[in-house]
Amino acid sequence: MAVRPPIIVHPPSLSGGRRVTIRGEIVGLARDERDLREFLRRAGVPDDVRLDDPELIEWRGGGPEVW
């Protein structure tokens, strides 16, 4: 059984931004990488984390370059 990453960045919404879920809890709508990093900081994730790390973050509907 595969273990899901603790952070999910959902597909871009029609109004802009991407919903972010951390450990099953919706933490907000990120409109860019800066917003995402702030959510991660609040959750205790180190600042230097790679946003393309598939063991940490599951990107749905496009990767870190899609907002």
C-alpha positions in Angstrom: 0.0 0.0 0.0 1.4 3.4 -1.1 1.7 6.1 1.5 0.3 9.5 0.4 2.4 12.6 0.8 1.3 14.7 3.8 0.8 17.8 1.7 -1.6 18.1 -1.3 -1.7 21.0 -3.6 -5.0 20.7 -5.4 -5.7 21.8 -9.1 -5.9 25.5 -9.9 -9.4 26.9 -9.3 -11.2 28.9 -11.9 -10.9 32.0 -9.7 -7.2 31.5 -9.3 -5.1 29.9 -6.6 -4.7 26.3 -5.4 -6.2 24.8 -2.3 -3.6 23.3 0.1 -4.2 20.4 2.4 -1.7 19.4 5.1 -2.2 16.1 6.9 -5.8 16.1 5.8 -6.7 19.6 6.9 -7.4 22.4 4.4 -5.0 25.2 5.4 -5.9 27.8 2.7 -5.7 28.9 -0.9 -2.2 29.6 -2.2 -2.0 32.0 -5.1 1.7 31.5 -5.6 4.8 29.8 -4.2 5.1 32.5 -1.5 1.7 31.6 -0.1 2.4 27.9 -0.2 5.7 28.4 1.6 3.9 30.4 4.3 1.4 27.6 4.8 4.3 25.1 5.0 6.2 27.4 7.5 3.1 27.5 9.8 3.0 23.7 9.6 6.6 23.4 10.8 8.1 22.4 7.4 11.7 23.7 6.9 12.1 26.7 4.7 14.5 24.9 2.4 12.2 22.1 1.4 12.0 21.2 -2.2 8.6 21.8 -3.6 9.0 19.1 -6.2 9.7 16.4 -3.5 7.0 13.7 -4.3 7.4 12.2 -0.8 6.3 15.4 0.8 4.0 17.1 -1.7 1.4 15.7 -4.1 0.7 18.2 -6.9 -2.6 17.7 -8.7 -3.4 19.4 -11.9 0.1 20.6 -12.6 3.3 21.0 -10.7 4.9 23.9 -8.8 5.1 26.0 -12.0 1.3 26.0 -12.5 -0.8 28.6 -10.5 
